Amino acid sequence: MRKVLLLMVLSLALFTGQAHAQRCLPKMKGIELRGGMADGFYTGDLQNEAGYYFGAALSSYTKGGNKWIYGAEYLQRYKPYREIRLPVSQFTAEGGFYYNFLSDRRKIMFLYIGGSALVGYETVNWGEKLLYDGSRLNNKDAFIYGCAATLEMEVYLADRIALTASVRERFLWGGSTGHFHTQYGLGIKFIIN
């Protein structure tokens, strides 16, 4: 009789509800790989100034699903010049805080708004000052600094794998090719502990 009763209790426990994984708990960490477009849609058109970016980041979660982000990014844009486009490349490191302002009850989707500090280096035409037609570039390579404001969505596909989508505005000073850059892209995050 005890075995039958125990079997019924176990069956009831197994089939009455589902257990959901605990996500975004304090001290959890994740590694994210991300990429996307910068300043419009990238095409091969000679007049198109848009570019692309890719990077990696480490997320460290705190109370309420909020997180600290530490990462590095490479961004490349283009400046049209006659029949060619000159590459403008930025290498940046970031550190910032993202606030979880909305999530569903089952902890599958999270929306964040965040701010980050950025530092890095910008190079124009990979340091080549003399162009093919004899013209000379006045833009100089420089150290850059600034901040970024980000709106990000994180959707869990499994307990330890999430897709991210983000829109970000970068504000950078020190370089000679502009201060504002809009980025939008996708990423994949792996929870490591």
CYANA upper distance limits for C-alpha pairs under 8 A (distance plus 0.5 A):
  1 MET  CA      5 LEU  CA      6.71
  2 ARG  CA      6 LEU  CA      6.49
  3 LYS  CA      7 LEU  CA      6.51
  4 VAL  CA      8 MET  CA      6.67
  5 LEU  CA      9 VAL  CA      6.75
  6 LEU  CA     10 LEU  CA      6.68
  7 LEU  CA     11 SER  CA      6.57
  8 MET  CA     12 LEU  CA      6.56
  9 VAL  CA     13 ALA  CA      6.64
 10 LEU  CA     14 LEU  CA      6.66
 11 SER  CA     15 PHE  CA      6.67
 12 LEU  CA     16 THR  CA      6.29
 13 ALA  CA     17 GLY  CA      7.85
 14 LEU  CA     18 GLN  CA      8.19
 20 HIS  CA    106 ARG  CA      7.74
 21 ALA  CA    159 ASP  CA      6.61
 22 GLN  CA    107 LYS  CA      8.35
 22 GLN  CA    159 ASP  CA      8.48
 23 ARG  CA    107 LYS  CA      7.13
 23 ARG  CA    159 ASP  CA      7.87
 24 CYS  CA     28 MET  CA      6.91
 24 CYS  CA     61 TYR  CA      6.37
 24 CYS  CA     62 THR  CA      8.15
 24 CYS  CA     64 GLY  CA      8.40
 24 CYS  CA     65 GLY  CA      5.45
 24 CYS  CA     66 ASN  CA      8.27
 25 LEU  CA     61 TYR  CA      6.76
 25 LEU  CA     62 THR  CA      7.16
 25 LEU  CA     63 LYS  CA      7.33
 25 LEU  CA     64 GLY  CA      8.22
 25 LEU  CA     65 GLY  CA      6.89
 26 PRO  CA     60 SER  CA      8.29
 26 PRO  CA     61 TYR  CA      5.56
 26 PRO  CA     62 THR  CA      4.71
 26 PRO  CA     63 LYS  CA      5.92
 26 PRO  CA     65 GLY  CA      7.96
 27 LYS  CA     60 SER  CA      6.62
 27 LYS  CA     61 TYR  CA      5.98
 27 LYS  CA     62 THR  CA      6.73
 28 MET  CA     60 SER  CA      6.43
 28 MET  CA     61 TYR  CA      5.94
 28 MET  CA     62 THR  CA      8.45
 28 MET  CA    191 ILE  CA      7.86
 28 MET  CA    192 ILE  CA      8.11
 28 MET  CA    193 ASN  CA      6.11
 29 LYS  CA     58 LEU  CA      7.51
 29 LYS  CA     59 SER  CA      5.91
 29 LYS  CA     60 SER  CA      5.10
 29 LYS  CA     61 TYR  CA      6.83
 29 LYS  CA    191 ILE  CA      6.33
 29 LYS  CA    192 ILE  CA      6.31
 29 LYS  CA    193 ASN  CA      6.31
 30 GLY  CA     58 LEU  CA      6.24
 30 GLY  CA     59 SER  CA      5.53
 30 GLY  CA     60 SER  CA      7.23
 30 GLY  CA    189 LYS  CA      6.74
 30 GLY  CA    190 PHE  CA      5.83
 30 GLY  CA    191 ILE  CA      4.54
 30 GLY  CA    192 ILE  CA      5.90
 30 GLY  CA    193 ASN  CA      7.98
 31 ILE  CA     56 ALA  CA      7.77
 31 ILE  CA     57 ALA  CA      6.34
 31 ILE  CA     58 LEU  CA      5.25
 31 ILE  CA     59 SER  CA      6.88
 31 ILE  CA    189 LYS  CA      6.01
 31 ILE  CA    190 PHE  CA      5.81
 31 ILE  CA    191 ILE  CA      6.94
 31 ILE  CA    192 ILE  CA      7.59
 32 GLU  CA     56 ALA  CA      6.03
 32 GLU  CA     57 ALA  CA      5.63
 32 GLU  CA     58 LEU  CA      6.84
 32 GLU  CA     59 SER  CA      8.12
 32 GLU  CA    187 GLY  CA      7.08
 32 GLU  CA    188 ILE  CA      6.07
 32 GLU  CA    189 LYS  CA      4.61
 32 GLU  CA    190 PHE  CA      6.86
 33 LEU  CA     54 PHE  CA      8.17
 33 LEU  CA     55 GLY  CA      6.51
 33 LEU  CA     56 ALA  CA      5.11
 33 LEU  CA     57 ALA  CA      7.21
 33 LEU  CA    187 GLY  CA      5.93
 33 LEU  CA    188 ILE  CA      6.03
 33 LEU  CA    189 LYS  CA      6.98
 34 ARG  CA     54 PHE  CA      6.05
 34 ARG  CA     55 GLY  CA      5.90
 34 ARG  CA     56 ALA  CA      6.67
 34 ARG  CA    185 GLY  CA      7.60
 34 ARG  CA    186 LEU  CA      6.22
 34 ARG  CA    187 GLY  CA      4.39
 34 ARG  CA    188 ILE  CA      6.98
 35 GLY  CA     52 TYR  CA      7.95
 35 GLY  CA     53 TYR  CA      5.87
 35 GLY  CA     54 PHE  CA      4.45
 35 GLY  CA     55 GLY  CA      6.79
 35 GLY  CA    185 GLY  CA      6.02
 35 GLY  CA    186 LEU  CA      6.33
 35 GLY  CA    187 GLY  CA      6.77
 36 GLY  CA     52 TYR  CA      6.15
 36 GLY  CA     53 TYR  CA      5.99
 36 GLY  CA     54 PHE  CA      7.05
 36 GLY  CA    183 GLN  CA      7.54
 36 GLY  CA    184 TYR  CA      6.23
 36 GLY  CA    185 GLY  CA      4.37
 36 GLY  CA    186 LEU  CA      6.71
 37 MET  CA     41 PHE  CA      6.70
 37 MET  CA     42 TYR  CA      7.08
 37 MET  CA     50 ALA  CA      7.91
 37 MET  CA     51 GLY  CA      6.37
 37 MET  CA     52 TYR  CA      4.74
 37 MET  CA     53 TYR  CA      6.62
 37 MET  CA    183 GLN  CA      6.28
 37 MET  CA    184 TYR  CA      6.19
 37 MET  CA    185 GLY  CA      6.70
 38 ALA  CA     42 TYR  CA      8.22
 38 ALA  CA     50 ALA  CA      6.29
 38 ALA  CA     51 GLY  CA      5.54
 38 ALA  CA     52 TYR  CA      5.60
 38 ALA  CA     53 TYR  CA      7.15
 38 ALA  CA     75 LEU  CA      8.13
 38 ALA  CA     77 ARG  CA      7.77
 38 ALA  CA    181 HIS  CA      7.19
 38 ALA  CA    182 THR  CA      6.12
 38 ALA  CA    183 GLN  CA      4.88
 38 ALA  CA    184 TYR  CA      7.14
 39 ASP  CA     49 GLU  CA      7.89
 39 ASP  CA     50 ALA  CA      5.41
 39 ASP  CA     51 GLY  CA      7.14
 39 ASP  CA    181 HIS  CA      6.32
 39 ASP  CA    182 THR  CA      5.54
 39 ASP  CA    183 GLN  CA      6.78
 40 GLY  CA     49 GLU  CA      8.44
 40 GLY  CA     50 ALA  CA      5.63
 40 GLY  CA     51 GLY  CA      7.90
 40 GLY  CA    182 THR  CA      8.25
 41 PHE  CA     50 ALA  CA      6.45
 41 PHE  CA     51 GLY  CA      7.79
 42 TYR  CA     48 ASN  CA      7.68
 42 TYR  CA     49 GLU  CA      8.37
 42 TYR  CA     50 ALA  CA      5.54
 42 TYR  CA     51 GLY  CA      5.70
 42 TYR  CA     52 TYR  CA      7.36
 43 THR  CA     48 ASN  CA      7.26
 43 THR  CA     50 ALA  CA      8.11
 44 GLY  CA     48 ASN  CA      7.89
 46 LEU  CA     80 PRO  CA      6.61
 46 LEU  CA     83 GLU  CA      7.37
 46 LEU  CA     84 ILE  CA      6.79
 46 LEU  CA     85 ARG  CA      6.56
 47 GLN  CA     79 LYS  CA      8.43
 47 GLN  CA     80 PRO  CA      5.94
 47 GLN  CA     85 ARG  CA      8.23
 48 ASN  CA     78 TYR  CA      7.79
 48 ASN  CA     79 LYS  CA      8.28
 48 ASN  CA     80 PRO  CA      7.56
 49 GLU  CA     77 ARG  CA      6.68
 49 GLU  CA     78 TYR  CA      5.25
 49 GLU  CA     79 LYS  CA      5.94
 49 GLU  CA     80 PRO  CA      7.19
 50 ALA  CA     77 ARG  CA      6.03
 50 ALA  CA     78 TYR  CA      6.80
 51 GLY  CA     75 LEU  CA      7.89
 51 GLY  CA     76 GLN  CA      5.89
 51 GLY  CA     77 ARG  CA      4.62
 51 GLY  CA     78 TYR  CA      6.91
 52 TYR  CA     75 LEU  CA      6.42
 52 TYR  CA     76 GLN  CA      6.12
 52 TYR  CA     77 ARG  CA      7.20
 53 TYR  CA     73 GLU  CA      7.46
 53 TYR  CA     74 TYR  CA      6.03
 53 TYR  CA     75 LEU  CA      4.71
 53 TYR  CA     76 GLN  CA      6.77
 54 PHE  CA     73 GLU  CA      6.29
 54 PHE  CA     74 TYR  CA      6.11
 54 PHE  CA     75 LEU  CA      7.24
 55 GLY  CA     71 GLY  CA      7.81
 55 GLY  CA     72 ALA  CA      6.11
 55 GLY  CA     73 GLU  CA      4.64
 55 GLY  CA     74 TYR  CA      6.62
 56 ALA  CA     71 GLY  CA      6.12
 56 ALA  CA     72 ALA  CA      6.23
 56 ALA  CA     73 GLU  CA      7.16
 57 ALA  CA     69 ILE  CA      7.04
 57 ALA  CA     70 TYR  CA      5.98
 57 ALA  CA     71 GLY  CA      4.37
 57 ALA  CA     72 ALA  CA      6.93
 58 LEU  CA     69 ILE  CA      6.26
 58 LEU  CA     70 TYR  CA      5.75
 58 LEU  CA     71 GLY  CA      6.59
 59 SER  CA     67 LYS  CA      6.71
 59 SER  CA     68 TRP  CA      6.17
 59 SER  CA     69 ILE  CA      5.22
 59 SER  CA     70 TYR  CA      7.16
 60 SER  CA     67 LYS  CA      5.89
 60 SER  CA     68 TRP  CA      5.67
 60 SER  CA     69 ILE  CA      7.08
 61 TYR  CA     65 GLY  CA      6.66
 61 TYR  CA     66 ASN  CA      6.25
 61 TYR  CA     67 LYS  CA      4.65
 61 TYR  CA     68 TRP  CA      6.86
 62 THR  CA     66 ASN  CA      5.77
 62 THR  CA     67 LYS  CA      6.01
 62 THR  CA     68 TRP  CA      8.14
 64 GLY  CA    100 ASN  CA      7.56
 65 GLY  CA     99 TYR  CA      8.26
 65 GLY  CA    100 ASN  CA      6.33
 66 ASN  CA     97 PHE  CA      8.12
 66 ASN  CA     98 TYR  CA      6.33
 66 ASN  CA     99 TYR  CA      5.35
 66 ASN  CA    100 ASN  CA      5.52
 66 ASN  CA    112 TYR  CA      8.35
 67 LYS  CA     97 PHE  CA      6.40
 67 LYS  CA     98 TYR  CA      5.81
 67 LYS  CA     99 TYR  CA      7.29
 67 LYS  CA    100 ASN  CA      8.41
 68 TRP  CA     95 GLY  CA      7.91
 68 TRP  CA     96 GLY  CA      6.24
 68 TRP  CA     97 PHE  CA      5.06
 68 TRP  CA     98 TYR  CA      6.77
 69 ILE  CA     94 GLU  CA      8.09
 69 ILE  CA     95 GLY  CA      6.06
 69 ILE  CA     96 GLY  CA      5.72
 69 ILE  CA     97 PHE  CA      6.65
 69 ILE  CA     98 TYR  CA      7.92
 70 TYR  CA     93 ALA  CA      8.15
 70 TYR  CA     94 GLU  CA      6.14
 70 TYR  CA     95 GLY  CA      5.04
 70 TYR  CA     96 GLY  CA      7.24
 71 GLY  CA     93 ALA  CA      6.22
 71 GLY  CA     94 GLU  CA      5.73
 71 GLY  CA     95 GLY  CA      7.13
 72 ALA  CA     91 PHE  CA      7.99
 72 ALA  CA     92 THR  CA      6.17
 72 ALA  CA     93 ALA  CA      4.83
 72 ALA  CA     94 GLU  CA      6.66
 73 GLU  CA     90 GLN  CA      8.49
 73 GLU  CA     91 PHE  CA      6.42
 73 GLU  CA     92 THR  CA      5.81
 73 GLU  CA     93 ALA  CA      6.93
 74 TYR  CA     89 SER  CA      7.74
 74 TYR  CA     90 GLN  CA      6.28
 74 TYR  CA     91 PHE  CA      5.28
 74 TYR  CA     92 THR  CA      7.05
 75 LEU  CA     89 SER  CA      6.22
 75 LEU  CA     90 GLN  CA      5.61
 75 LEU  CA     91 PHE  CA      7.12
 76 GLN  CA     87 PRO  CA      7.12
 76 GLN  CA     88 VAL  CA      6.12
 76 GLN  CA     89 SER  CA      4.91
 76 GLN  CA     90 GLN  CA      6.87
 77 ARG  CA     87 PRO  CA      6.40
 77 ARG  CA     88 VAL  CA      5.65
 77 ARG  CA     89 SER  CA      6.95
 78 TYR  CA     85 ARG  CA      6.18
 78 TYR  CA     86 LEU  CA      5.85
 78 TYR  CA     87 PRO  CA      5.11
 78 TYR  CA     88 VAL  CA      6.18
 79 LYS  CA     85 ARG  CA      5.86
 79 LYS  CA     86 LEU  CA      5.52
 79 LYS  CA     87 PRO  CA      7.02
 79 LYS  CA     88 VAL  CA      7.74
 80 PRO  CA     84 ILE  CA      6.66
 80 PRO  CA     85 ARG  CA      4.84
 80 PRO  CA     86 LEU  CA      6.73
 81 TYR  CA     85 ARG  CA      6.11
 81 TYR  CA     86 LEU  CA      7.34
 86 LEU  CA    124 VAL  CA      7.80
 86 LEU  CA    125 ASN  CA      6.01
 87 PRO  CA    124 VAL  CA      6.59
 87 PRO  CA    125 ASN  CA      5.52
 87 PRO  CA    126 TRP  CA      7.87
 88 VAL  CA    122 GLU  CA      7.62
 88 VAL  CA    123 THR  CA      6.38
 88 VAL  CA    124 VAL  CA      5.04
 88 VAL  CA    125 ASN  CA      6.59
 88 VAL  CA    126 TRP  CA      8.19
 88 VAL  CA    177 THR  CA      8.32
 89 SER  CA    122 GLU  CA      6.14
 89 SER  CA    123 THR  CA      5.84
 89 SER  CA    124 VAL  CA      6.97
 89 SER  CA    125 ASN  CA      8.50
 89 SER  CA    126 TRP  CA      8.25
 90 GLN  CA    120 GLY  CA      7.48
 90 GLN  CA    121 TYR  CA      6.17
 90 GLN  CA    122 GLU  CA      4.89
 90 GLN  CA    123 THR  CA      7.04
 91 PHE  CA    120 GLY  CA      5.82
 91 PHE  CA    121 TYR  CA      5.78
 91 PHE  CA    122 GLU  CA      7.00
 92 THR  CA    118 LEU  CA      6.79
 92 THR  CA    119 VAL  CA      5.93
 92 THR  CA    120 GLY  CA      4.55
 92 THR  CA    121 TYR  CA      7.02
 93 ALA  CA    118 LEU  CA      6.21
 93 ALA  CA    119 VAL  CA      6.05
 93 ALA  CA    120 GLY  CA      6.57
 94 GLU  CA    116 SER  CA      6.66
 94 GLU  CA    117 ALA  CA      6.05
 94 GLU  CA    118 LEU  CA      5.13
 94 GLU  CA    119 VAL  CA      7.21
 95 GLY  CA    116 SER  CA      5.86
 95 GLY  CA    117 ALA  CA      6.05
 95 GLY  CA    118 LEU  CA      7.47
 96 GLY  CA    114 GLY  CA      7.56
 96 GLY  CA    115 GLY  CA      6.03
 96 GLY  CA    116 SER  CA      4.31
 96 GLY  CA    117 ALA  CA      6.61
 97 PHE  CA    114 GLY  CA      6.09
 97 PHE  CA    115 GLY  CA      6.31
 97 PHE  CA    116 SER  CA      7.01
 98 TYR  CA    112 TYR  CA      6.27
 98 TYR  CA    113 ILE  CA      5.97
 98 TYR  CA    114 GLY  CA      4.38
 98 TYR  CA    115 GLY  CA      7.01
 99 TYR  CA    112 TYR  CA      5.76
 99 TYR  CA    113 ILE  CA      5.87
 99 TYR  CA    114 GLY  CA      6.43
100 ASN  CA    110 PHE  CA      7.17
100 ASN  CA    111 LEU  CA      6.28
100 ASN  CA    112 TYR  CA      4.99
100 ASN  CA    113 ILE  CA      7.28
101 PHE  CA    110 PHE  CA      8.39
101 PHE  CA    111 LEU  CA      6.56
101 PHE  CA    112 TYR  CA      6.36
101 PHE  CA    113 ILE  CA      7.68
102 LEU  CA    110 PHE  CA      6.38
102 LEU  CA    111 LEU  CA      5.65
102 LEU  CA    112 TYR  CA      7.73
103 SER  CA    107 LYS  CA      6.75
103 SER  CA    108 ILE  CA      8.03
103 SER  CA    109 MET  CA      6.02
103 SER  CA    110 PHE  CA      4.88
103 SER  CA    111 LEU  CA      6.73
104 ASP  CA    108 ILE  CA      6.97
104 ASP  CA    109 MET  CA      6.36
104 ASP  CA    110 PHE  CA      7.53
108 ILE  CA    155 VAL  CA      6.14
108 ILE  CA    156 TYR  CA      5.64
108 ILE  CA    157 LEU  CA      8.36
109 MET  CA    153 MET  CA      7.62
109 MET  CA    154 GLU  CA      6.17
109 MET  CA    155 VAL  CA      4.98
109 MET  CA    156 TYR  CA      7.02
110 PHE  CA    153 MET  CA      6.20
110 PHE  CA    154 GLU  CA      5.62
110 PHE  CA    155 VAL  CA      7.04
111 LEU  CA    151 LEU  CA      7.98
111 LEU  CA    152 GLU  CA      6.31
111 LEU  CA    153 MET  CA      5.07
111 LEU  CA    154 GLU  CA      6.97
112 TYR  CA    150 THR  CA      8.39
112 TYR  CA    151 LEU  CA      6.30
112 TYR  CA    152 GLU  CA      5.57
112 TYR  CA    153 MET  CA      6.78
113 ILE  CA    149 ALA  CA      8.04
113 ILE  CA    150 THR  CA      6.18
113 ILE  CA    151 LEU  CA      5.19
113 ILE  CA    152 GLU  CA      6.90
114 GLY  CA    149 ALA  CA      6.28
114 GLY  CA    150 THR  CA      5.51
114 GLY  CA    151 LEU  CA      7.02
114 GLY  CA    152 GLU  CA      8.48
115 GLY  CA    147 CYS  CA      7.65
115 GLY  CA    148 ALA  CA      6.15
115 GLY  CA    149 ALA  CA      5.22
115 GLY  CA    150 THR  CA      6.75
116 SER  CA    147 CYS  CA      5.91
116 SER  CA    148 ALA  CA      5.64
116 SER  CA    149 ALA  CA      7.19
117 ALA  CA    145 TYR  CA      8.34
117 ALA  CA    146 GLY  CA      6.53
117 ALA  CA    147 CYS  CA      4.86
117 ALA  CA    148 ALA  CA      7.04
118 LEU  CA    145 TYR  CA      6.02
118 LEU  CA    146 GLY  CA      5.62
118 LEU  CA    147 CYS  CA      5.63
118 LEU  CA    148 ALA  CA      7.65
118 LEU  CA    172 LEU  CA      8.34
119 VAL  CA    143 PHE  CA      8.08
119 VAL  CA    144 ILE  CA      6.24
119 VAL  CA    145 TYR  CA      4.82
119 VAL  CA    146 GLY  CA      7.01
120 GLY  CA    143 PHE  CA      6.25
120 GLY  CA    144 ILE  CA      5.68
120 GLY  CA    145 TYR  CA      6.84
121 TYR  CA    141 ASP  CA      8.00
121 TYR  CA    142 ALA  CA      6.33
121 TYR  CA    143 PHE  CA      4.87
121 TYR  CA    144 ILE  CA      5.96
122 GLU  CA    141 ASP  CA      6.04
122 GLU  CA    142 ALA  CA      5.88
122 GLU  CA    143 PHE  CA      6.69
122 GLU  CA    144 ILE  CA      7.07
122 GLU  CA    175 GLY  CA      6.96
123 THR  CA    127 GLY  CA      6.72
123 THR  CA    140 LYS  CA      7.66
123 THR  CA    141 ASP  CA      4.92
123 THR  CA    142 ALA  CA      7.23
124 VAL  CA    128 GLU  CA      8.16
124 VAL  CA    139 ASN  CA      7.23
124 VAL  CA    140 LYS  CA      7.23
124 VAL  CA    141 ASP  CA      6.56
125 ASN  CA    129 LYS  CA      8.02
127 GLY  CA    140 LYS  CA      8.16
127 GLY  CA    141 ASP  CA      7.23
129 LYS  CA    136 ARG  CA      5.93
129 LYS  CA    137 LEU  CA      5.40
129 LYS  CA    138 ASN  CA      8.00
130 LEU  CA    134 GLY  CA      6.64
130 LEU  CA    135 SER  CA      6.44
130 LEU  CA    136 ARG  CA      5.20
130 LEU  CA    137 LEU  CA      6.99
131 LEU  CA    135 SER  CA      5.79
131 LEU  CA    136 ARG  CA      6.58
131 LEU  CA    137 LEU  CA      7.94
139 ASN  CA    176 SER  CA      6.39
139 ASN  CA    177 THR  CA      8.06
140 LYS  CA    175 GLY  CA      8.16
140 LYS  CA    176 SER  CA      7.33
141 ASP  CA    175 GLY  CA      7.70
142 ALA  CA    174 GLY  CA      6.97
142 ALA  CA    175 GLY  CA      6.04
142 ALA  CA    176 SER  CA      8.44
143 PHE  CA    174 GLY  CA      6.63
143 PHE  CA    175 GLY  CA      7.31
144 ILE  CA    172 LEU  CA      6.79
144 ILE  CA    173 TRP  CA      6.09
144 ILE  CA    174 GLY  CA      5.15
144 ILE  CA    175 GLY  CA      6.21
145 TYR  CA    172 LEU  CA      5.93
145 TYR  CA    173 TRP  CA      6.03
145 TYR  CA    174 GLY  CA      7.01
146 GLY  CA    170 ARG  CA      8.07
146 GLY  CA    171 PHE  CA      5.99
146 GLY  CA    172 LEU  CA      4.90
146 GLY  CA    173 TRP  CA      6.52
147 CYS  CA    170 ARG  CA      6.56
147 CYS  CA    171 PHE  CA      5.89
147 CYS  CA    172 LEU  CA      7.12
148 ALA  CA    168 ARG  CA      7.20
148 ALA  CA    169 GLU  CA      6.07
148 ALA  CA    170 ARG  CA      4.84
148 ALA  CA    171 PHE  CA      6.44
149 ALA  CA    168 ARG  CA      6.16
149 ALA  CA    169 GLU  CA      5.94
149 ALA  CA    170 ARG  CA      7.21
150 THR  CA    166 SER  CA      7.39
150 THR  CA    167 VAL  CA      6.37
150 THR  CA    168 ARG  CA      4.81
150 THR  CA    169 GLU  CA      7.08
151 LEU  CA    166 SER  CA      6.15
151 LEU  CA    167 VAL  CA      5.88
151 LEU  CA    168 ARG  CA      6.83
152 GLU  CA    164 THR  CA      7.39
152 GLU  CA    165 ALA  CA      6.24
152 GLU  CA    166 SER  CA      4.75
152 GLU  CA    167 VAL  CA      7.02
153 MET  CA    164 THR  CA      6.02
153 MET  CA    165 ALA  CA      5.77
153 MET  CA    166 SER  CA      6.80
154 GLU  CA    162 ALA  CA      6.83
154 GLU  CA    163 LEU  CA      6.26
154 GLU  CA    164 THR  CA      4.97
154 GLU  CA    165 ALA  CA      7.21
155 VAL  CA    162 ALA  CA      5.81
155 VAL  CA    163 LEU  CA      5.76
155 VAL  CA    164 THR  CA      6.86
156 TYR  CA    160 ARG  CA      8.09
156 TYR  CA    161 ILE  CA      6.41
156 TYR  CA    162 ALA  CA      4.54
156 TYR  CA    163 LEU  CA      6.84
157 LEU  CA    161 ILE  CA      6.20
157 LEU  CA    162 ALA  CA      5.90
157 LEU  CA    163 LEU  CA      7.59
158 ALA  CA    162 ALA  CA      7.41
160 ARG  CA    189 LYS  CA      8.48
160 ARG  CA    190 PHE  CA      6.13
160 ARG  CA    191 ILE  CA      5.27
160 ARG  CA    192 ILE  CA      7.99
161 ILE  CA    188 ILE  CA      7.72
161 ILE  CA    189 LYS  CA      6.20
161 ILE  CA    190 PHE  CA      5.36
161 ILE  CA    191 ILE  CA      6.91
162 ALA  CA    188 ILE  CA      6.31
162 ALA  CA    189 LYS  CA      5.54
162 ALA  CA    190 PHE  CA      7.15
163 LEU  CA    186 LEU  CA      7.78
163 LEU  CA    187 GLY  CA      6.28
163 LEU  CA    188 ILE  CA      5.13
163 LEU  CA    189 LYS  CA      6.71
164 THR  CA    186 LEU  CA      6.00
164 THR  CA    187 GLY  CA      5.36
164 THR  CA    188 ILE  CA      6.47
164 THR  CA    189 LYS  CA      7.76
165 ALA  CA    184 TYR  CA      8.06
165 ALA  CA    185 GLY  CA      6.27
165 ALA  CA    186 LEU  CA      4.99
165 ALA  CA    187 GLY  CA      6.89
166 SER  CA    183 GLN  CA      8.45
166 SER  CA    184 TYR  CA      6.02
166 SER  CA    185 GLY  CA      6.09
166 SER  CA    186 LEU  CA      7.00
167 VAL  CA    182 THR  CA      7.92
167 VAL  CA    183 GLN  CA      6.25
167 VAL  CA    184 TYR  CA      4.88
167 VAL  CA    185 GLY  CA      7.34
168 ARG  CA    182 THR  CA      6.25
168 ARG  CA    183 GLN  CA      5.56
168 ARG  CA    184 TYR  CA      6.75
169 GLU  CA    180 PHE  CA      7.40
169 GLU  CA    181 HIS  CA      6.25
169 GLU  CA    182 THR  CA      5.03
169 GLU  CA    183 GLN  CA      6.77
170 ARG  CA    179 HIS  CA      8.24
170 ARG  CA    180 PHE  CA      6.10
170 ARG  CA    181 HIS  CA      5.57
170 ARG  CA    182 THR  CA      6.79
170 ARG  CA    183 GLN  CA      8.27
171 PHE  CA    179 HIS  CA      5.94
171 PHE  CA    180 PHE  CA      5.39
171 PHE  CA    181 HIS  CA      7.30
172 LEU  CA    178 GLY  CA      8.22
172 LEU  CA    179 HIS  CA      5.31
172 LEU  CA    180 PHE  CA      7.00
173 TRP  CA    178 GLY  CA      8.40
173 TRP  CA    179 HIS  CA      6.29
175 GLY  CA    179 HIS  CA      8.27
